[in-house]
Amino acid sequence: SIITVTFEVRGNAKEESLNVFIQNLLWEKNVRNKDEDCMEVIRLKGLVSIKDKPKQVIVQGVHELYDLEETPLSWNDDTERTNRLVFIGRNLDKEILRQLFIATVMETEKRWTTRFKEDQV
């Protein structure tokens, strides 16, 4: 029942919004799939673009632990920043995870957090 979900999303995330996204998945465990089953993320890896940071950031998570670490690689000025994420776990729904991450990148954290609490809990 363990599956892998991967996706790419263009843009920059605010670090605070990215932390809320990850914490809702790993700590709060209140993100649900279309069948209302809790998504259980066992492993999270990715390369993310954080607003106002010139360097690429690696995100790694295992169960409830995660870390954001800047790499020595800078984003090229002529390259569009792209976030690449990989999730391994149970009851994962690629489209819901992708849409929640897009909301994070689009800096709509307050709106999605409000909708998230009303619709997803």
C-alpha positions in Angstrom: 0.0 0.0 0.0 3.1 2.3 -0.1 3.2 4.5 -3.2 5.4 7.2 -4.6 4.2 10.6 -5.8 6.3 13.1 -7.6 5.6 16.5 -9.2 7.2 19.8 -10.3 5.8 23.2 -9.7 7.3 26.5 -10.9 7.8 29.5 -8.7 9.1 30.5 -5.3 7.7 29.5 -1.9 7.8 31.7 1.2 9.8 29.7 3.8 7.0 30.2 6.4 4.4 28.9 4.0 6.6 25.9 3.0 7.0 25.0 6.7 3.2 25.2 7.2 2.7 22.9 4.2 5.2 20.3 5.5 4.1 20.5 9.1 0.4 19.9 8.2 1.6 16.7 6.3 4.2 15.4 8.8 3.2 16.7 12.2 -0.5 17.4 12.2 -1.3 14.6 9.8 -4.5 16.3 8.8 -4.3 16.2 5.0 -6.8 13.8 3.6 -7.2 12.2 0.2 -10.4 12.0 -1.8 -11.6 9.0 0.2 -11.1 11.0 3.4 -8.1 8.8 4.4 -5.3 10.5 6.2 -2.2 10.9 3.9 0.7 9.3 5.7 4.1 10.6 4.4 6.9 8.2 5.3 9.6 10.0 3.3 9.8 13.4 1.6 12.6 14.7 -0.6 12.9 17.6 -2.9 14.6 20.6 -4.3 12.7 23.8 -3.6 13.0 27.5 -4.4 12.5 29.8 -1.5 11.7 33.4 -2.1 14.5 35.8 -1.4 17.1 33.0 -1.2 19.5 32.9 -4.2 20.6 29.3 -3.5 18.7 26.1 -4.2 17.2 24.4 -1.0 17.0 20.7 -0.3 14.0 19.5 1.7 14.2 16.1 3.4 11.8 14.5 5.7 11.3 11.1 7.5 8.1 10.5 9.4 7.7 13.7 11.6 11.3 15.0 11.1 12.3 17.3 8.3 15.0 19.7 7.4 15.5 22.5 4.9 19.2 23.0 3.8 20.6 25.5 1.4 22.9 24.0 -1.2 26.0 25.6 -2.6 24.2 25.9 -6.0 22.7 29.3 -6.9 19.6 29.6 -9.1 20.6 31.0 -12.5 19.1 34.4 -13.3 17.9 33.3 -16.7 16.4 30.0 -15.4 12.8 29.7 -14.2 12.8 28.3 -10.6 11.2 24.9 -10.4 10.3 22.9 -7.2 10.6 19.2 -7.5 9.1 17.0 -4.7 9.0 13.3 -4.0 6.6 11.8 -1.4 6.6 8.1 -0.3 3.8 6.9 1.9 0.3 5.6 2.2 -3.0 7.1 1.0 -1.2 9.7 -1.0 -3.2 11.7 -3.6 -0.9 13.4 -6.1 -3.4 16.0 -7.3 -4.3 17.2 -3.7 -0.6 17.4 -2.7 0.2 19.3 -5.9 -2.7 21.7 -5.4 -1.7 22.4 -1.8 1.9 23.0 -2.8 0.8 25.3 -5.7 -1.2 27.3 -3.1 2.0 27.5 -1.0 4.1 28.7 -3.9 1.4 31.3 -4.9 1.6 32.7 -1.4 -2.0 32.0 -0.6 -1.1 30.4 2.7 -3.8 32.2 4.8 -6.5 31.3 2.3 -5.5 27.7 1.9 -4.9 27.2 5.6 -8.5 28.5 6.3 -10.0 26.3 3.6 -7.8 23.5 4.6 -9.0 23.6 8.2 -12.7 23.8 7.1 -12.6 21.2 4.3 -9.8 18.8 5.1 -9.9 18.2 8.9 
